[in-house]
Amino acid sequence: MKTETKLRIAIQKSGRLNDDSIRMLKECGIEFDNGLNKLKASAFNFPLEVLFLRDDDIPEYVEQGVADIGIVGENVLVESGAKVKLIEKLGYGKCRLSIAVPKDVKYSGIKDLNGKRIATTYSRVLQKYLAKNKVKAEIHEISGSVEIATGIGLAEAICDIVSSGSTLFTNGLKEVETVMKSEAVLIGNNKLNAAQLRIVERLLFRIRASRTAKRNKYLLLNAPDNKLDTICKLIPGMKSPTVLPLKQKGWSSVHSVIDEEKFWDIIEQLRDAGAEGILVVPIEKMVV
C-alpha cells in the first residue's frame, strides 16, 4: 500500500508569529489540533504535519530536512545564515530591526556609533550593517531583554526588533537607525522532491487566495443608468463590474471587487457620480 506524501511545516511554538501562523493555516481550510504544549500535529484534511519549534531553530531544521518548510521572521532567517529557499513573504508579523540609544543622548548620525558598545541578539545582521556604513563598534551578543543593556551600563546602544516602539519608550530609548525591515516568510528545504513541491504549490494557492481576499472587498451599489459608464470606470473590478437592472426603471445594481485601500479615495467620486446604497462586504476567499 502506497504511503501518502506529507509535508512537514515548522512554526513557532510560542511568540509573536505563533497565533498569526496558526490563523493563516486555518484560514486556508487546514484543520489540525494545536492543543496546549503540543509539539506535533497532523492535519485532518490536508497532507501536512505541523511541528511547533523555537523560532531560532526553524531555519536550521528546514535546512537539515527535519522540517520541509517553515514560517519564520525574515530577521531570524537572515541572522541564521541558513541555506534555504525563501518561498513567499506572508504579509504579517511586520516589524523592523533597529538601533536605539538613550533618549537623552544627542544623536546626529550613524558615525556617532563609532567606538560604542551595542547590545543585540542579531550580531550577524548588525555587523554587516555597520560594515556597510563603515562604522567600527563593539558588538555585545546577548539574549533576553536587550532593552535594559544601556540602563545597566552594558552598552551605549542596542539593536533589537521594534514593532510599535512602546517597549523602547518604556525603557527610555529612542530609535535612531533602521537596520532591516522584516515580516513572516515561508522558507523551504532546497532538496524537496516533486511530490513535496506539488503540496507546496497547493498550500501557496490557498495562502495567496486568502491574502488576496483580505486586501479586497466586494462592492455593491445602485446607479442611475445614465451614469453607468462613469461609475464603472471608477471601479473596474477583476475584469469588469457586473451590472444588473433594478425593478425601478432607469436604475441598475453594480457589483465589483475593489482594493480596500483605494475605496476611500474614490468613495466621494462614486457618490458625486450618482451612486447610492453603497455596500462594502468582506470576501472570505478570492482566486484570481
Protein Blocks (a to p, Z undefined) as FASTA:
>chain_A
ZZdddddddddfbdjklmmmmmmmmmnopacdfdehiabdcdfkbccddddddfklmmmm
mmnomambdcddfklmmmnopacddfbdghiaiacddddddfklccfbjklmgopacddf
blmlmmmmmmmnopacdddddehjfklmmmnopambdcdddfklmmmmmnopacfbdfbd
cdddddddfkbcfklmmmmmmmmmmmmmmmmmmmpccddddddfklmmmmmmmmnojmbc
cddddfbghiacddddddfklmmmmmmmmmmnopahiacdddfbdcZZ
